[in-house]
Amino acid sequence: MLGGPDTLLGDVVISAETAARDAAEAGIEMFDELVFLLLHGILHLLGYDHERGTQAEVERMEAKEQQVYALLKAERLILEHE
């Protein structure tokens, strides 16, 4: 565990305005964009870095985002929109 159960890793701050704009531009639901941004932020807190890393690190982070999102859907923690 990263320093024990009481270790604060940081904060994830999401701009609702930016998320709404990005979701509209991508043609996706805002909820889906918020879930993605939260996962993305948590991965940054855990040490994943697509901004200063190598292409391999970019791909590693993208793969982890997809893996976690798929797991959340499989566990029905994220439901499909109708």
DAJOSUL-V418855 format. One line per field, one symbol per residue. phi: phi as a letter, one per 30 degrees, with the letter a starting at -180 (. if undefined). A space follows every 10 residues. Layout:
# DAJOSUL-V418855
phi: ???
This chain:
# DAJOSUL-V418855
phi: .dijdcdcdk cccbdddddd ddddddibdd eddddeddee ddddddjdbc dccddddedd ddddeddddd dddddidbcd dc
